[in-house]
């Protein structure tokens, strides 16, 4: 569906997204083959690591969400940042 839009672009995943996917595979008791499939699928993605600027953005997102009356979960705020 989005293949044309994503062609030639750098794919990025938040470190938090990868951590949540790891938790999900462990919690769901995925076997080696399925975990390997996910690892291969995610291989082309660059990982957006945490850094000081991202920590500040996380704080801004969480405060703005709370101020608007729509608090955001901690993990979701890392992804939104």
N, C-alpha and C positions, 0 to 999 in steps of 0.2 A: 504494500500500500504506500509506504513512504520511501521505497527504494530509490526512486528518481530524485527525491528531495535530499536524500542522504549521500548520493553518489559523489565521491570525491571529497567528502567532508571527514574531518576527524571525529570519531565516535568517542565520547567521554562518559564515564560512569563515576559517580561519587564513591569514595572509599566506603561510605556508609551503605550504599546500595550493595556493594560487593559483600560487606559484612552481613547484611540481612539475607542475601542469597545463600551465603555459607551456612548461616543459622538455619535457614529453611531446609536446605538439603540434609543437614544433620538431624533436625527435628523430624523430618519426613522419612528418615532412614533410607535415603537414596543409596543405591548400590554404586559400585565403582564405575560401571559403564555410564550411568546417568550423570554422575558427578564429572566424569571425563568429558561427556558431551557438553555440559554447561561450561566447563573450563575452556574448551575449544571455541564455543560460541562467543565467549567473552574476551578471547584473546585479542581481537582487533581493537578493543576499547582501550583508550588511555585512561589511567586512573587519576582522578582529580584528588590529589592528596590534601590533607589538612595543612594549613599554614596560618600565620598570624592574621592575615587579611581575611581568610575564610572564617576564622573564629569570630572576628568582629562582625562579619556579615551574618553569621549565625545568630549573634546577639541581637542585631538589628531586626532580623526576620522574626525572632521570637517575641521581642518587645512590640513590634508593629502589629503582629497577629493578635497578641493579647489586647492591645489598645483598641483594635478594631472589633473586639468582641468574639474573635475566632481564634482562640489559643491553638497553637500547633504543637504536635508531639516533638520531642527532642530529635529523634531520628529523622523525621520528615523535614525539620528545619535544616538539618545538614544537607539534605538533598536539594531543598529549595534554594539554599545559599548559592 
